[in-house]
Amino acid sequence: MSRIVVLGGAESGVGAAVLAKVKGHEVFLSDKGKIKDEYAEILKKWDIPYEEGRHTEELILNADEVVKSPGIPGTVPMVQKLRDQGTHIVSEIEFASRYDSAKKICITGSNGKTTTTSLIYYLLKNAGLNVGLGGNIGKSYAYQVATEHFDYYVLEISSFQLDDVYDFKPDIAIITNITPDHLDRYDHKMENYVAAKFNITKNLTRDDCFIFDSDDDITIGHLDNIILRCKMLPFSQEKEVEQGAFLRDDKIVLRYEEEETDLYLQELALGGKHNIYNSMAAALAAKASGIDNEVIRNSLATFQPIEHRLEPVLSIKDVLYINDSKATNIDSAWYALECQKRPVVWIVGGTDKGNDYSILNDLVREKVKAIVCLGVDNAKIHAAFGPMGKPMTDARSAEEAVRKSAEFAEPGDVVLLSPCCASFDLFKNYEDRGQQFKEAVRKL
């Protein structure tokens, strides 16, 4: 029996602790902050010793192995001490995969991964497969391995979750795209962030599949640096591919092994260029999992949008309010603006991640009629878009932002919350921001 110490007492850490307990390890969990009541209850139920508000060295440094939650940077002093003394540190997905023989479809990327993950899960459920959903979405993967049995997992995996993997191996790996994000965790070096994303591919074998966006220069640039033995299934909106997915006229063409299948764009439930990419990736994952063409067509036509991701809230006086609170970087907001067909009152702002707003200039000029800055410090947004001469104002709450947006909006407009930024200046997280926005819209 080995001693497993888990650092971090939220979804990921608590799941890992429960799995360690189920598998007969001596387990201890430590969180530098306060553990939420719901997670403390789970730890008590499973009789797992824990501490909060501190990291006690004598209870941590004697670990045989440490499972580090993805929210904890590798630079914190306790993690550095563990590394200096040679303690093996793994991520929750690495730890959980040791005890799991299910087939795994794993999705990473800077944008589109939640939608693609949810689409694939929906496709597999519709095909009647016994499938779990986890990783960065839904319940912890480790907790499900400990308490349930699935034949398939669809896992959304962030770069932070891929930082400490060694033997973890998907059966199907997907990288939706790679754009600058979270660079503060990677020494502000893009190559470190790209390498973390590509950890998803490092153990793929001949029998496995790698699905990727061949229109994404950063992804393609990195492919040249590595050797992959697996089946390569690119998807593209710009060129034809031998195996994979591409656009021909008004349809997606899927080529998998000897078969060619058409999916008509007008039948897809999700609109916008970015969602064509997401649908291509999901359809290829379904084909590689042996799912019938009719199930693929039907699923892509009936899928419902995800909460906080281009989620229509209400139409009031012919003004449509859209919650895209999950758009926490420039690229996500670019997609959100790009797919709008009506004049936009844009709610933007929050905790800046070193954003370069100039990428959005053309879209803002073309699509946006007024800007509401929702944040504590909006100076950078004013500097970026103020010179365009569009009406701009500031708000310090979701309610104020919605009220001011409604004053700018006219019948036929869209009020789009697509913040480009993290939410921590005014909200607990992007979900809290989205919920408060929806509540404020309903109050109108």
C-alpha positions as CSV (number, residue, x, y, z in Angstrom):
1,M,0.0,0.0,0.0
2,S,1.5,3.3,-1.0
3,R,0.9,6.8,0.5
4,I,-0.8,9.1,-2.0
5,V,-1.1,12.8,-1.3
6,V,-3.6,14.8,-3.3
7,L,-3.0,18.6,-3.6
8,G,-6.2,20.5,-4.2
9,G,-9.6,19.9,-2.8
10,A,-12.0,20.7,-5.7
11,E,-13.6,18.4,-8.3
12,S,-10.4,16.9,-9.7
13,G,-8.5,16.4,-6.4
14,V,-11.5,15.0,-4.5
15,G,-12.1,12.5,-7.3
16,A,-8.5,11.4,-7.2
17,A,-8.6,11.0,-3.4
18,V,-11.7,8.8,-3.6
19,L,-10.1,6.6,-6.3
20,A,-6.9,6.3,-4.3
21,K,-9.0,5.2,-1.3
22,V,-11.1,2.7,-3.3
23,K,-7.8,1.2,-4.7
24,G,-6.5,0.6,-1.1
25,H,-3.9,3.4,-0.9
26,E,-3.2,5.4,2.2
27,V,-4.5,8.8,1.2
28,F,-4.3,12.4,2.4
29,L,-5.6,15.6,0.8
30,S,-4.3,19.1,1.3
31,D,-5.6,22.4,0.1
32,K,-4.0,25.8,0.7
33,G,-7.4,27.5,0.5
34,K,-10.9,26.7,1.8
35,I,-12.5,23.5,0.7
36,K,-16.2,23.9,-0.4
37,D,-18.8,22.2,1.8
38,E,-19.9,19.8,-1.0
39,Y,-16.3,18.5,-1.4
40,A,-15.7,18.3,2.4
41,E,-18.8,16.2,2.6
42,I,-17.5,13.7,0.0
43,L,-14.1,13.5,1.9
44,K,-15.9,12.8,5.2
45,K,-18.2,10.2,3.6
46,W,-15.2,8.3,2.2
47,D,-13.3,8.7,5.5
48,I,-10.4,10.5,3.8
49,P,-8.2,12.7,6.1
50,Y,-7.6,16.2,4.8
51,E,-6.5,19.7,5.7
52,E,-7.5,23.2,4.4
53,G,-5.9,26.6,4.7
54,R,-2.4,25.2,4.8
55,H,0.1,22.7,3.4
56,T,1.7,20.8,6.3
57,E,5.1,19.6,5.1
58,E,5.4,16.5,7.4
59,L,2.1,15.2,6.0
60,I,3.0,15.9,2.4
61,L,6.7,15.4,1.8
62,N,6.5,11.7,2.9
63,A,4.2,10.8,0.0
64,D,5.2,7.9,-2.4
65,E,3.3,9.8,-5.1
66,V,1.5,13.1,-5.4
67,V,-1.6,13.8,-7.5
68,K,-1.6,17.6,-8.3
69,S,-4.9,19.3,-9.2
70,P,-4.7,21.2,-12.5
71,G,-5.4,24.6,-10.9
72,I,-2.2,24.5,-8.9
73,P,0.8,25.9,-10.9
74,G,4.1,24.0,-10.8
75,T,5.8,27.1,-9.3
76,V,4.2,27.0,-5.9
77,P,6.7,26.3,-3.1
78,M,5.3,22.9,-2.0
79,V,5.3,21.5,-5.6
80,Q,8.9,22.8,-6.0
81,K,10.0,21.0,-2.7
82,L,8.4,17.8,-3.8
83,R,10.1,18.0,-7.2
84,D,13.5,18.8,-5.6
85,Q,13.3,15.7,-3.4
86,G,12.3,13.5,-6.4
87,T,8.7,12.8,-5.5
88,H,6.7,11.6,-8.5
89,I,3.9,14.1,-9.3
90,V,1.0,13.1,-11.7
91,S,-2.2,14.6,-12.9
92,E,-5.6,13.2,-12.0
93,I,-6.1,11.9,-15.5
94,E,-2.8,10.1,-15.4
95,F,-3.7,8.5,-12.0
96,A,-7.2,7.5,-13.0
97,S,-6.2,6.0,-16.4
98,R,-4.2,3.3,-14.6
99,Y,-7.4,1.8,-13.2
100,D,-9.5,2.2,-16.4
101,S,-9.8,0.0,-19.4
102,A,-12.5,1.9,-21.2
103,K,-12.0,3.3,-24.7
104,K,-11.1,7.0,-24.3
105,I,-11.9,9.9,-26.7
106,C,-9.9,12.9,-25.5
107,I,-10.3,16.4,-26.7
108,T,-8.0,19.4,-26.1
109,G,-7.5,22.7,-27.8
110,S,-7.7,26.5,-27.1
111,N,-11.2,26.9,-28.4
112,G,-14.1,24.6,-29.3
113,K,-13.2,21.7,-26.9
114,T,-16.3,21.9,-24.7
115,T,-18.6,22.0,-27.7
116,T,-16.7,19.2,-29.5
117,T,-16.6,17.1,-26.3
118,S,-20.4,17.6,-25.7
119,L,-21.2,16.8,-29.4
120,I,-19.1,13.5,-29.3
121,Y,-20.8,12.5,-26.0
122,Y,-24.2,13.2,-27.5
123,L,-23.3,11.1,-30.6
124,L,-22.1,8.1,-28.6
125,K,-25.2,8.3,-26.3
126,N,-27.5,8.3,-29.4
127,A,-25.6,5.3,-30.7
128,G,-26.6,3.4,-27.5
129,L,-23.1,3.2,-26.1
130,N,-22.4,3.0,-22.4
131,V,-20.4,6.3,-22.1
132,G,-19.2,8.7,-19.4
133,L,-18.4,12.4,-19.8
134,G,-15.6,14.0,-17.7
135,G,-12.2,15.7,-17.5
136,N,-12.6,19.5,-17.6
137,I,-16.4,19.2,-18.0
138,G,-18.9,17.4,-15.7
139,K,-17.8,15.0,-13.0
140,S,-14.2,14.2,-12.3
141,Y,-12.8,11.3,-14.4
142,A,-11.1,9.7,-11.4
143,Y,-14.4,9.8,-9.4
144,Q,-16.2,8.1,-12.2
145,V,-13.5,5.4,-12.5
146,A,-13.9,4.9,-8.7
147,T,-17.7,4.7,-8.6
148,E,-19.1,3.8,-12.0
149,H,-18.4,1.5,-15.0
150,F,-18.4,2.8,-18.6
151,D,-17.2,1.2,-21.8
152,Y,-16.3,4.6,-23.3
153,Y,-15.2,8.0,-21.9
154,V,-15.3,11.3,-23.6
155,L,-12.9,13.6,-21.8
156,E,-12.3,17.3,-22.3
157,I,-8.7,17.9,-21.2
158,S,-7.0,21.2,-20.5
159,S,-3.3,21.9,-21.0
160,F,-3.0,22.0,-17.2
161,Q,-4.4,18.5,-17.0
162,L,-1.8,17.4,-19.6
163,D,1.2,18.9,-17.8
164,D,1.8,15.9,-15.6
165,V,1.0,12.9,-17.8
166,Y,3.4,10.0,-18.6
167,D,1.6,6.9,-19.7
168,F,-1.9,8.3,-20.3
169,K,-3.1,7.2,-23.7
170,P,-6.4,8.0,-25.5
171,D,-7.7,5.7,-28.2
172,I,-8.8,8.8,-30.2
173,A,-7.0,12.1,-29.5
174,I,-8.4,15.4,-30.8
175,I,-6.7,18.9,-30.9
176,T,-9.4,21.4,-32.0
177,N,-6.9,24.3,-32.6
178,I,-4.1,26.1,-30.7
179,T,-4.1,29.8,-30.1
180,P,-2.3,31.8,-27.3
181,D,-3.9,31.3,-24.0
182,H,-2.8,30.7,-20.3
183,L,0.7,31.8,-21.3
184,D,1.2,33.1,-17.7
185,R,1.4,29.4,-16.7
186,Y,4.0,28.6,-19.4
187,D,6.7,31.2,-18.8
188,H,5.0,33.3,-21.4
189,K,6.4,31.0,-24.0
190,M,4.0,29.7,-26.7
191,E,6.2,26.7,-27.4
192,N,5.7,25.4,-23.8
193,Y,1.9,25.8,-24.1
194,V,1.9,24.0,-27.5
195,A,4.0,21.2,-26.1
196,A,1.5,20.7,-23.2
197,K,-1.4,20.4,-25.7
198,F,0.6,17.8,-27.7
199,N,1.1,15.6,-24.6
200,I,-2.3,14.2,-25.6
201,T,-0.6,12.5,-28.6
202,K,2.7,11.2,-27.1
203,N,1.6,7.6,-26.4
204,L,-0.6,7.0,-29.4
205,T,0.0,3.7,-31.3
206,R,-0.8,2.4,-34.7
207,D,-4.3,1.4,-33.6
208,D,-5.2,4.9,-32.3
209,C,-6.4,8.0,-34.2
210,F,-5.3,11.6,-34.1
211,I,-7.9,14.1,-35.3
212,F,-6.7,17.7,-35.9
213,D,-7.4,21.0,-37.7
214,S,-5.1,21.1,-40.7
215,D,-6.0,24.8,-41.3
216,D,-4.4,25.6,-37.9
217,D,-0.8,26.8,-38.6
218,I,0.4,26.2,-35.0
219,T,-0.9,22.6,-34.9
220,I,0.6,21.8,-38.4
221,G,3.9,23.5,-37.4
222,H,4.3,21.3,-34.4
223,L,3.4,18.1,-36.3
224,D,6.7,18.4,-38.2
225,N,8.6,18.2,-34.9
226,I,7.2,14.9,-33.7
227,I,6.8,11.3,-34.9
228,L,3.3,9.9,-34.8
229,R,2.6,6.3,-35.6
230,C,-1.2,6.6,-35.3
231,K,-4.0,7.1,-38.0
232,M,-4.0,10.8,-38.9
233,L,-7.5,12.3,-39.6
234,P,-7.2,16.0,-40.5
235,F,-10.2,18.2,-41.0
236,S,-10.2,21.4,-43.1
237,Q,-12.5,24.1,-44.5
238,E,-9.8,25.2,-47.0
239,K,-8.6,22.1,-48.8
240,E,-9.5,18.5,-49.7
241,V,-8.0,15.7,-47.6
242,E,-7.4,12.1,-48.4
243,Q,-8.6,10.8,-45.1
244,G,-10.6,13.0,-42.7
245,A,-13.1,15.7,-43.3
246,F,-13.4,18.7,-45.7
247,L,-15.9,21.1,-47.3
248,R,-17.3,20.6,-50.8
249,D,-19.9,23.1,-51.8
250,D,-22.6,23.1,-49.2
251,K,-21.6,19.9,-47.4
252,I,-19.0,18.3,-45.1
253,V,-17.4,15.3,-46.8
254,L,-16.2,12.6,-44.4
255,R,-13.6,10.1,-45.7
256,Y,-12.8,7.3,-43.4
257,E,-11.0,4.2,-44.6
258,E,-12.8,3.2,-47.9
259,E,-16.0,5.1,-47.3
260,E,-17.2,8.7,-48.2
261,T,-20.1,10.3,-46.4
262,D,-21.8,13.7,-47.0
263,L,-23.3,15.9,-44.2
264,Y,-25.2,18.9,-45.4
265,L,-24.3,22.2,-43.7
266,Q,-27.9,23.4,-43.6
267,E,-28.9,20.4,-41.5
268,L,-26.3,21.1,-38.7
269,A,-27.8,22.3,-35.4
270,L,-24.9,24.6,-34.7
271,G,-24.2,27.6,-37.0
272,G,-21.0,29.6,-37.6
273,K,-17.6,28.7,-39.2
274,H,-16.1,27.6,-35.8
275,N,-19.0,25.1,-35.3
276,I,-18.3,23.5,-38.8
277,Y,-14.8,22.6,-37.4
278,N,-16.4,21.3,-34.2
279,S,-18.9,19.2,-36.1
280,M,-16.2,17.8,-38.4
281,A,-14.0,16.7,-35.4
282,A,-17.0,15.1,-33.7
283,A,-18.2,13.3,-36.9
284,L,-14.7,11.9,-37.4
285,A,-14.5,10.6,-33.8
286,A,-17.9,9.0,-34.3
287,K,-16.8,7.3,-37.6
288,A,-13.6,6.1,-35.9
289,S,-15.8,4.6,-33.1
290,G,-17.9,2.7,-35.7
291,I,-21.0,4.8,-35.4
292,D,-23.6,4.6,-38.2
293,N,-23.9,7.5,-40.7
294,E,-27.6,8.0,-39.9
295,V,-26.9,8.4,-36.2
296,I,-24.2,10.9,-37.0
297,R,-26.5,12.9,-39.3
298,N,-29.4,12.9,-36.8
299,S,-27.2,13.8,-33.8
300,L,-25.5,16.7,-35.5
301,A,-28.9,18.0,-36.6
302,T,-30.6,17.8,-33.1
303,F,-27.7,18.8,-30.7
304,Q,-28.6,21.7,-28.3
305,P,-26.1,24.5,-27.6
306,I,-24.1,24.3,-24.4
307,E,-24.7,26.6,-21.5
308,H,-22.5,29.8,-21.5
309,R,-21.3,29.0,-25.1
310,L,-23.2,31.2,-27.6
311,E,-26.3,30.3,-25.6
312,P,-29.4,32.2,-26.7
313,V,-31.1,33.5,-23.5
314,L,-34.2,35.5,-24.5
315,S,-35.5,37.8,-27.2
316,I,-37.0,41.0,-25.7
317,K,-38.5,43.6,-28.0
318,D,-36.8,41.8,-30.9
319,V,-33.4,42.1,-29.2
320,L,-31.7,38.7,-28.8
321,Y,-29.5,38.3,-25.7
322,I,-26.7,35.7,-26.1
323,N,-24.6,34.3,-23.2
324,D,-21.1,33.5,-24.3
325,S,-19.5,33.8,-20.9
326,K,-17.2,30.9,-21.7
327,A,-15.4,33.1,-24.2
328,T,-12.4,33.9,-21.9
329,N,-9.9,34.6,-24.7
330,I,-9.6,36.6,-27.9
331,D,-10.1,33.7,-30.2
332,S,-13.4,32.6,-28.6
333,A,-14.7,36.2,-28.9
334,W,-13.5,36.3,-32.5
335,Y,-15.7,33.3,-33.3
336,A,-18.6,34.7,-31.4
337,L,-18.5,38.0,-33.3
338,E,-17.8,36.4,-36.7
339,C,-21.0,34.3,-36.6
340,Q,-23.3,37.2,-35.8
341,K,-25.6,38.3,-38.6
342,R,-27.3,41.2,-36.8
343,P,-25.8,44.5,-35.3
344,V,-24.1,43.7,-32.0
345,V,-24.1,45.5,-28.6
346,W,-21.0,43.8,-27.2
347,I,-20.3,43.2,-23.5
348,V,-16.6,42.7,-23.0
349,G,-14.1,42.8,-20.2
350,G,-12.8,41.1,-17.0
351,T,-9.4,40.0,-15.9
352,D,-7.1,40.5,-18.9
353,K,-4.8,37.6,-19.8
354,G,-2.3,39.7,-21.8
355,N,-4.8,40.1,-24.7
356,D,-4.0,41.6,-28.1
357,Y,-7.3,43.2,-29.0
358,S,-6.1,44.4,-32.4
359,I,-7.0,40.9,-33.8
360,L,-10.6,41.9,-33.4
361,N,-10.5,45.3,-35.0
362,D,-12.0,44.4,-38.4
363,L,-14.9,42.4,-36.8
364,V,-15.6,45.2,-34.3
365,R,-15.7,47.8,-37.0
366,E,-18.0,45.6,-39.2
367,K,-20.3,44.1,-36.6
368,V,-20.4,46.1,-33.3
369,K,-22.5,49.2,-32.9
370,A,-21.8,49.8,-29.1
371,I,-19.5,48.4,-26.4
372,V,-20.2,47.9,-22.7
373,C,-17.1,47.2,-20.7
374,L,-17.8,44.8,-17.8
375,G,-14.8,44.8,-15.5
376,V,-12.9,46.5,-12.7
377,D,-10.2,47.9,-15.0
378,N,-11.4,48.6,-18.6
379,A,-8.6,51.0,-19.7
380,K,-7.0,48.5,-22.2
381,I,-10.4,47.9,-23.9
382,H,-11.0,51.7,-24.1
383,A,-7.6,52.1,-25.6
384,A,-8.1,49.4,-28.2
385,F,-11.6,50.3,-29.4
386,G,-12.2,53.9,-28.2
387,P,-10.5,55.4,-31.3
388,M,-13.2,53.7,-33.5
389,G,-15.7,56.2,-32.2
390,K,-18.4,53.7,-31.2
391,P,-20.6,54.4,-28.2
392,M,-18.8,52.9,-25.1
393,T,-19.7,52.7,-21.4
394,D,-18.5,50.9,-18.3
395,A,-20.4,48.5,-15.9
396,R,-19.4,47.0,-12.6
397,S,-22.1,44.3,-12.5
398,A,-24.0,42.0,-14.8
399,E,-27.2,43.8,-14.1
400,E,-25.7,47.2,-14.9
401,A,-24.2,45.8,-18.1
402,V,-27.5,44.4,-19.3
403,R,-29.4,47.6,-18.4
404,K,-26.9,49.7,-20.4
405,S,-26.8,47.3,-23.3
406,A,-30.6,47.4,-23.5
407,E,-30.4,51.2,-23.8
408,F,-28.0,50.9,-26.8
409,A,-30.0,48.1,-28.5
410,E,-32.8,48.6,-31.1
411,P,-35.2,46.0,-32.5
412,G,-33.2,43.5,-34.7
413,D,-30.0,43.8,-32.7
414,V,-28.0,41.2,-30.6
415,V,-26.7,41.9,-27.1
416,L,-23.6,39.6,-26.9
417,L,-21.8,38.8,-23.7
418,S,-18.5,37.5,-25.1
419,P,-16.0,38.9,-22.6
420,C,-12.5,37.9,-24.0
421,C,-11.3,37.8,-20.4
422,A,-11.3,35.7,-17.3
423,S,-14.1,36.5,-14.8
424,F,-12.3,36.7,-11.4
425,D,-12.4,40.5,-11.0
426,L,-16.2,40.6,-10.4
427,F,-17.4,36.9,-10.5
428,K,-16.5,33.5,-9.0
429,N,-15.9,32.0,-12.4
430,Y,-17.3,32.2,-16.0
431,E,-20.4,30.1,-15.0
432,D,-21.3,32.6,-12.3
433,R,-20.8,35.5,-14.8
434,G,-23.1,33.7,-17.3
435,Q,-25.7,32.9,-14.6
436,Q,-25.8,36.5,-13.4
437,F,-26.1,37.8,-17.0
438,K,-29.0,35.5,-17.7
439,E,-30.7,36.5,-14.4
440,A,-30.3,40.2,-15.3
441,V,-31.8,39.5,-18.8
442,R,-34.8,37.7,-17.3
443,K,-35.4,40.7,-15.0
444,L,-35.7,43.0,-18.0
